[in-house]
Amino acid sequence: MDTTPEAVHRRIAAALAAFVAVGAAVSGFLLNGSPTAAVWAVAGGSGTALGMFMVRRRVLATLEESRGTAMELGYAEGIGDMVVVGLHAYAAAVFPMTGPGGVSMAERLKRRDLAYQLTATEGLPHHVAERAAAALEAIDAGRDHERVQSALNALMRAVHEQRRRV
């Protein structure tokens, strides 16, 4: 089934025109009989179809605008989530649960590079990027685990606030 906005609008217009035509036919039949029913059905159905055709451009433009906004918000939300995951992975490499030798320097540097790349991604909301930069700074210092956790929590709150703005 075609789910493009144009196809959906076409199906809705056809269904609405048919519904109005049937309703008008029943009303016309109850009032004056068959001739009136036929005239009212044609007038109601064609009037509805014409009206739906006239507003088609405006409806599709509104749908396209809403779709673009939803895609932008979804992209920003997804990038924010990826930044949170990337920074947590980097923090886990800096503060491994297995002890100081639990993560090789190569893996730690790779996670650091990925965290910086994610933070620099275009489309990341400014307030989330600020929190991510603060978290990166705390992780890079590598001394105070509580400071890192606080910065990561602030980042997660910023991403959560971004999600709630939708």
Number of C-alpha atoms within 10 A of each C-alpha: 5 7 8 9 14 15 12 13 17 16 12 13 20 16 14 16 23 19 16 22 24 19 17 22 25 18 16 19 18 12 11 10 13 14 12 18 22 18 15 22 25 19 16 21 24 16 15 20 19 14 13 19 14 11 10 16 12 10 16 14 12 12 14 13 12 12 12 12 13 13 12 13 18 14 14 21 23 15 21 28 16 15 27 23 15 21 25 19 18 25 25 15 22 26 20 14 11 8 9 11 10 12 16 11 12 9 13 17 14 13 21 22 14 17 24 18 13 21 24 14 14 10 14 20 17 10 14 26 21 15 21 28 19 19 25 22 13 21 26 14 13 14 12 11 15 10 16 23 16 14 21 23 15 17 26 20 14 21 26 15 14 17 16 9 7 10
